[in-house]
Amino acid sequence: MKTLLVLVAAALVLPASGGAAPARTDSADMELQLALKVRSTRYGPILFDAKDRVLYGFTRDKRGGKSTCYGACARAWPVYFSKGKVKAMRGVKQSLIGTVRRRNGRLQVTYNGWPLYYYAHEGPREVKCQNVNEFRGLWLVVKPSGRLVR
């Protein structure tokens, strides 16, 4: 009888938990992901996200305007989406951080009015695509002042 009770109790608990510990969301980690920082590179000091991925502006976008990068462009140059307030880390001006609403309603992070993007084939601390002409515009890294590096 005791074994039966243990089995019944286990059957009631396992489906609810999936047999594993629930995933933990660490708000400090989420805050870290939503941050901009400055790193020194061969292009001078430029913007990176909290995971050390460089961020680009696109000259086809208008400063202070909406993004023009969708479809194949957004697959090659993924958008830096906002999931909350983006923190300004060392060297970044909080007053220059903003967002712009995309067609799907999601918010894209901007800096000094420039929508920000990643390059899909770069890892942390890699800057491979500065001054690349693709999708009818130039992709340029961003200075802490908010100007694009030409």
C-alpha positions as CSV (number, residue, x, y, z in Angstrom):
1,M,0.0,0.0,0.0
2,K,2.9,2.4,0.9
3,T,4.5,1.7,-2.6
4,L,1.2,2.5,-4.3
5,L,0.9,5.8,-2.5
6,V,4.5,6.8,-3.5
7,L,3.7,5.9,-7.2
8,V,0.5,7.9,-7.2
9,A,2.2,10.9,-5.6
10,A,5.0,10.7,-8.2
11,A,2.5,10.4,-11.1
12,L,0.8,13.6,-9.8
13,V,4.0,15.6,-9.4
14,L,5.9,14.6,-12.5
15,P,3.5,15.9,-15.2
16,A,3.2,19.2,-13.4
17,S,6.9,19.7,-13.3
18,G,7.9,17.9,-16.5
19,G,10.2,15.7,-14.4
20,A,12.8,18.5,-14.3
21,A,13.4,21.6,-12.3
22,P,11.6,24.6,-13.7
23,A,13.7,27.0,-15.7
24,R,14.8,30.0,-13.7
25,T,14.7,33.5,-15.1
26,D,17.4,35.6,-13.6
27,S,16.3,39.2,-13.8
28,A,20.0,40.4,-13.4
29,D,20.9,38.3,-16.5
30,M,18.0,39.7,-18.4
31,E,19.1,43.2,-17.5
32,L,22.6,42.4,-18.6
33,Q,21.3,41.3,-22.0
34,L,19.5,44.6,-22.5
35,A,22.6,46.8,-22.3
36,L,24.9,48.8,-24.5
37,K,28.6,49.2,-23.9
38,V,31.6,50.6,-25.6
39,R,34.7,48.5,-26.6
40,S,37.9,49.7,-28.3
41,T,38.4,48.3,-31.8
42,R,40.5,49.1,-34.8
43,Y,37.7,51.5,-35.7
44,G,38.0,53.3,-32.4
45,P,35.5,53.0,-29.5
46,I,32.2,51.5,-30.8
47,L,28.9,50.1,-29.5
48,F,28.4,46.4,-28.4
49,D,25.6,44.7,-26.7
50,A,26.1,43.1,-23.2
51,K,27.2,39.8,-24.8
52,D,30.0,41.5,-26.8
53,R,28.3,41.5,-30.1
54,V,29.0,44.6,-32.3
55,L,26.0,46.7,-33.4
56,Y,25.6,48.4,-36.8
57,G,23.6,51.2,-38.2
58,F,22.3,51.0,-41.8
59,T,22.6,54.1,-44.0
60,R,19.4,53.3,-45.9
61,D,17.5,53.9,-42.6
62,K,16.9,57.5,-41.8
63,R,18.2,58.7,-38.5
64,G,15.1,59.0,-36.2
65,G,13.0,57.1,-38.7
66,K,11.8,53.5,-39.1
67,S,13.8,50.5,-40.2
68,T,13.9,49.6,-43.8
69,C,15.5,46.2,-43.2
70,Y,13.0,43.3,-43.5
71,G,12.9,39.8,-45.1
72,A,16.3,38.7,-46.4
73,C,17.9,41.8,-45.1
74,A,16.7,41.1,-41.5
75,R,17.9,37.5,-41.8
76,A,21.4,38.7,-42.7
77,W,21.3,41.6,-40.4
78,P,19.2,40.6,-37.4
79,V,17.5,43.4,-35.4
80,Y,18.5,44.3,-31.9
81,F,15.1,44.0,-30.2
82,S,14.1,45.6,-27.0
83,K,12.5,43.5,-24.3
84,G,12.5,46.3,-21.8
85,K,14.6,49.2,-20.8
86,V,18.1,49.1,-22.3
87,K,20.8,50.0,-19.8
88,A,23.7,52.3,-20.7
89,M,27.0,50.8,-19.5
90,R,30.4,52.5,-19.4
91,G,30.9,55.0,-22.2
92,V,27.3,54.9,-23.5
93,K,24.8,57.8,-23.1
94,Q,21.5,56.7,-21.8
95,S,19.8,59.8,-23.3
96,L,20.7,58.5,-26.8
97,I,19.1,55.0,-26.3
98,G,15.6,54.7,-27.7
99,T,13.3,52.4,-29.7
100,V,11.4,52.4,-32.9
101,R,8.3,50.2,-33.6
102,R,8.7,47.7,-36.4
103,R,5.8,46.6,-38.7
104,N,5.2,43.5,-36.5
105,G,4.8,45.7,-33.5
106,R,8.1,44.7,-31.8
107,L,10.4,47.4,-30.6
108,Q,13.9,47.8,-32.1
109,V,16.6,49.5,-30.1
110,T,18.0,52.7,-31.5
111,Y,21.0,54.8,-30.6
112,N,20.9,58.5,-31.5
113,G,17.9,57.7,-33.7
114,W,19.7,54.9,-35.7
115,P,18.0,51.5,-35.6
116,L,20.6,48.9,-34.5
117,Y,21.4,45.5,-36.0
118,Y,23.8,42.6,-35.7
119,Y,25.5,40.8,-38.6
120,A,24.3,37.2,-38.5
121,H,27.7,35.6,-39.1
122,E,29.7,37.4,-36.4
123,G,30.5,36.1,-32.9
124,P,31.4,38.0,-29.8
125,R,34.0,40.8,-30.3
126,E,34.1,40.2,-34.1
127,V,33.7,43.2,-36.4
128,K,33.7,41.7,-40.0
129,C,31.3,43.9,-41.8
130,Q,32.2,47.5,-41.3
131,N,31.4,49.6,-44.4
132,V,29.8,46.7,-46.2
133,N,27.5,47.8,-49.0
134,E,24.5,45.4,-49.0
135,F,20.7,45.8,-49.4
136,R,21.2,49.2,-51.1
137,G,23.0,50.8,-48.1
138,L,26.1,50.8,-46.0
139,W,26.4,48.9,-42.8
140,L,28.5,51.0,-40.3
141,V,29.5,50.5,-36.7
142,V,28.3,53.2,-34.2
143,K,30.4,55.5,-32.1
144,P,29.5,56.3,-28.5
145,S,28.5,59.8,-29.8
146,G,25.8,58.1,-31.9
147,R,27.6,58.9,-35.2
148,L,28.1,56.1,-37.7
149,V,31.8,55.3,-38.5
150,R,32.5,55.9,-42.2
